[in-house]
């Protein structure tokens, strides 16, 4: 059995407000529902994101490059709107330059 996590206490509160767990299960079975990726227990949220968005192209501005003597081994530090921290990407995986 899974141990209760942060989302589990909210679910238990919802069950308490709407009736027993069994009646809640009958209510949601075969229904479309909404939930946050961060609330998923299995599989890991990172795996879900990779399956859904692993092939998406991101756009950002290169703010730094690694000091590599071999261009194919260089890395770019890229700021992406919507992300709190810059990402590090191998230069050989940059798909194109949008503007200068």
JOZIGI-V282707 format. One record per backbone hydrogen bond with DSSP energy under -0.5 kcal/mol. NH is the residue of the N-H (numbers start at 0). CO is the residue of the C=O. Records with the same first field share a line. If there is no record, write none. Layout:
NH=CO / CO
This chain:
8=4
9=5
10=6
11=7
12=8
13=9
14=10
15=11
16=12
17=13
18=14
23=19
24=20
25=21
26=22
27=23
28=24
30=27
38=35
39=36
46=43
47=43
48=44
49=45
50=46
51=47
52=48
53=49
55=52
60=78
62=76
63=76
65=74
67=65
70=68
72=69
73=70
75=88
76=63
77=75 / 86
78=60
82=79
86=77
88=75 / 86
90=73
92=89
93=90
97=95
